[in-house]
Amino acid sequence: MSTSIDRSNRRRRFAPGWPLWLFTLTFLPLLLSLGMWQLDRAEQKRALAAQMEQQRQLPAAPLGELPADTALTWRALQLTGQFDPQHIWLLDNRTRNGQAGVEILQLFHDQPGDRPLIINRGWLAWPDRRHLPAVPVAEGELQLRAEVLPPPGEGFRLQGGSTSGWPKLITHADPEVLANQAVLPDLPLMARLQPGSPGALRLDWPAMPMTATKHTGYAVQWFTLAAALLILFIWAGLRPAHPESNQHDEHD
C-alpha cells in the first residue's frame, strides 16, 4: 500500500489553469521583446561608437573645402571667423561635479562665405539663479577647432526659458528654433569647441549616457527574467495525478 501511495505522489501531470496561461502569455512576450530591444540598442550604440571613432581619425579640415556630400557628424573642423556678440544661448540644467551651470552656445560666422554655425563653447558655472551669468567675451577673428554634433533627439524637454532679449535661456538646443531666433536662412550646423581653441570654457564633455555593454547587460537581465517566468510556469503547472487514474494504472 505504501509503495502505491509513493508512486502516486511522484506522478504529476502538466495542467496549468487559464489564469496561469494568461499571466505567462502576457508577460513572457513582453520580457522577450524588452530583451530584443536592448540588444538592438546595443547594436546602435556600437555603430555610433564606430562612426565616432572613424570620423575622429580624420584630420580637421576647413568647412569650405569639404565636398557637399561629406558626412559631417563628429567630424573635426578648422574654422576661421568671428563670434556674433549678440546671439548667445544659455543651455540650462547642465551640471559639473554637482555644481549648477549652463553651456554657452554662440553664433559663429565662418569665413569665407560667412557660413553660420552655432558653437558650444563649453560649461559655465551659474551660482546665483537671480541673475544670468556673465559670458566671457571672445572678440576678433579667431581660428577654432570644433567637432560637429549630430542633430539632437526629441528627448524630454523642460518648459520655460527666456524668449525675449539676449542672451536667451533655453533648455533644449533645437537647431530650427535657434535658427528662427537668430533669423538665419538655413539650419545651422551645431558643433562644440575642442581643447586649445580660443574662447573655450570648461570642455569636459559628458560621455554617452549608456554604452553598448550596459544595453547588453540589460538584455541579459530581461532574458533571465523570461527564463525564470517559463520555469515557474512549468513548475506551477505540474499537479499531482488524480487518485482514480493511479488506481486504474495499478490494476492494469
N, C-alpha and C positions, 0 to 999 in steps of 0.2 A: 504493500500500500504506500509506504513512504517513498519508494522508488517512483511510483506513478505520480505522486504529488510533486517530486523534484523535477520530473520531466515536464510536467505541466507548467511549473514556474519558469523553466528555462525556455519554453516555447513562447514566442511572441510573434505577433503579426503587425504589418505596417498598415495602419488605418487612421491617418490624421483626419480630424474633423474639419468641417468647412471653415471655421474661424482661423485655424492654423494655416490652411491653404491660402486663405485671403490675406493674412498677415505676411506670409512668406512671398507670395506672388506680387505683393505691393512693394515690399522693401528690398527684395533681392535684386530686381532690375534697377532700382534706384541706386543701390550701393555699387553695382557693376558700372552703371553709367557715370557715376561720380569718379570712379577709378579710371575709366577710359578718358574722361575729360581732363583729369590731372595728367595723364600720360600725354595727351595732345598738347596741353600747356607746357609740359616739359620739352616736347619737341620744338614748339615755337620759341622757347627760351634758348634752346641750343642753336636754332637757326639765327636768332637775333645776336647771340654772342659771337657766332661765326662771322656774321655780317659786320659787326662792330670791329672785330679783330682784323678782318680783311681791309676795311676802309681805313683803319688807323695805321696800317702798314704803308699806305700811300703817302708820298711827300705832300706837304702843304703847297697849294697852288693858288694863284690869283683867280678870283671868280670869273673874270672876263676871259681867261684863257682856256677855260673848260668847255668842252662841247655842250650843246644844249641838252643832249640826251644823257648826260652824265648823272649817275646816281650820287646824290649829294649827302644823303643821310649818313651821319657820323664821319663825314669827310672833313679833313683839316683844310682850312682856307687861309690864305695870306691876304689880308685886307689892308687897303690904304685909303684913308679918308678922314672924315670928321664925325664926331658925335653931335647929334642935334641937341642943343642945350635946353630945348623946351620939352620935347616929347620923351618923358620918363615915366615908367610904371613901377610901382612898388608891389611886388608879388608877395602877398601876405601869408601868414601861417607857415613860415619856414624857420625851423629851429636848428641850433647847433649846440650840442652838449647841454641840452635843456634850456638854453637861452633863446628868448623870443627874438625874431628878426624878420627881415624881408630880403628878397632877392631883387636886385636892381636891373630892370630891363630898360634899355635906351635905344632910340632910333639912331642908326649909323648910316652914313652916306658913303658908299664905296665908290672909288674912282678907278678908272674913268667910267663914264656912263651914269654916275650918280644913282647907282642901284641901291635901294634902301634895304637894310636888314635890321632886325630887332635883336640886339645883342644882350645876353645876360652877363652882366659884369661881375656877378658874384653876390655873396651874402653880406648883409649889413645889420648890425645889432639895432634893436628898437626897444630900448629900456623904458621909455615913457610914452605910453599909448595916447596921452593927451595931445601930443604934438608929433607931426610927421618927422621922421629922421632927416637930418641934413645929408644930402647926397654929395660926396666929393666930386669936384669938377674935373673933367678930362677935356682940355681945350687943345686947339691947334690940329694940324694934320698928324695923324697917328698911323703907325703900322701895327696891325693886330694879327694875332694868330687865334683863330676861332674854330670851333667844331660845330658842324651843322647838326641840329636836333631833328628828330622825327616829329611829325605832326602830333600834337597832344591828343590823348584819348578823351572820351567824354568824361568818364570817371564821376566822382562825387564833387559837386560844386557848392561851395558855401555862398550864401546870399550876402549882399552888402558890398561895401567898397565905394569909393568916391567916383562920381560920374562927371563932375564939373571941375574945371581948373586943372592945373598941372603942378606937381606930379599926381598921377592917378593911382589910387589904392585899388588893387584887383586881387581876386582870389583864384583866378584861373587864367592861364595865358592862351587865349583863343586867338589865333592869327587873324581871323576875319574881323573879330571885334576890335582888336588893336589897330588893324588897317583902317577901319571906319573911324576910329577915334583920331587917328593921325592924318586922316584924309589922304590915304595912299591909293594910287590907281590899281595896284595889284596886291595879291597876298605876299607879304614879305617872307624871306627865309628867316627862321629862328635859329640862332647859334649862341654858343656860350664861349666866353674867353678861356684861353689856355694860359698856364703859368708863364710869367715873363712878359705878358702883354701890358702896355701902358693903360692905365685906367682900371686895372683889375682890382677887385676887392678880395674877399675871402673865397677861395675857389675849391674848397674841399667838397666836391660834388658828391651827393649820396649815391651809393651803389644801387643796382637794380633791387627792387623790393623783395624779389624771390628768385632764386636760381633754379635751374633745371633739376638739380639734385633734390631740392626741397619738394618740388612738384612730384618727382618720382617717389619720394618718401611718403607723401600724402596718398598717392595712388596705391602703394603697398598697404597702407592702413585701411583704405576703403575695401580693397580686395580681401584683406584679412577679416574684416567685419562680415563681408559677404560669405566667406567660407564658414565663419562661426555661425552665422544665421542658418546656413544649409545643414550644418552638423546638428544644431539644436532642433531644426525641423525634423530631421530623421529620428533623432533620439526621442523627441516628444511624440512622434507619430507611431512609435512602436508600442503596442499594447499587448497585455497577456492574452494568450489564446483562450477561446471560450471553453469552459469545462466540458460541455457536452461534446464538442468536437474532439477533445482529447480522449474522452472515454470511448468515443466511436473508433478512434485510431487504435486504442489499446485492444478492443475486441477484434479488429481486423488483424 
